[in-house]
């Protein structure tokens, strides 16, 4: 998810409110059992960020290894209209 927030704040106001916006988003996401990263970058280049790694989240499932040996593939029969 990528969220863009556009406002009529001045660059100085963006710098002042960026930590508050980050805190509000963090308060919404923190209770969820997810891993996330939130970053707020202002027009002046101020960047504030927060990350959370959920240690209880299920690990990604690794793809099953292909078994050794020949691959059994059914040949494709093409039908031509004669």
N, C-alpha and C positions, 0 to 999 in steps of 0.2 A: 504494500500500500504506500503510495506516495501522495502526500497532501501538500498543496500550495495554498498559502494564506496571503491574500492581497488586501491592503488597507490604505487608508488615507493618513496614517500616522506619519509624523515627520521622522527623519532618520534618528534624531535624538530620542524621540518618544519610543521608537522601535527598540533602541538600546535599553531603555528603561523598562519596557514591558516584556521583552523577550524572556527573562527569567520567570516572570509570572505566567506566561503562556506555557512555558516548559513545565512548570509546577502543576498547572491545571491538567495538562495532558498526562503527566506522570501519575497524578491522582486517579485518573480514569483507568489507565493501563496497569498500574502496579498490582491490583488484586487479581488480575487475570493470569492463568497459568500458561503464559506465553513468553517467548524470548523476543525482545524488540530493541530498537534503537531509535531515539528521537533526537533530532538536531534542528535548532532554530538559528538561522543566519539572517542578520539584519542588513539593511542597505549599507551601513557603515562597515560591514565585515565582522561585527561581533558574532561569535558563534557560541551557543550554549547547548549542551547535549547531555543525554542520560541514556544509559543502556541497562538492560536487565537480562540475565541469562537464567532461565528457569531450569533448575537442576532436576526437577521432577518430570520434565517433559520427556515424552518417549523418544528414544533415539531414532534417527532416520534408518529405515530398513535398507540394508545393503542388497544390491542385486544378487540373485542366485548365481553361483558360479556355473559356467557351462561345463557339462560333463565331457570327459574325454571320449574320443572315438568318432566314428563317421556320423555325419548328420543324415538322418533319414528324411528325405524330401520327396514328396509325391510329385512326379513329373507333370508339367502342365500340358494338357492335350489341346492343341489348337484346332478349331474346326473351321474349315474354309468352305465357303459356299461355292460349289462347282456347277 
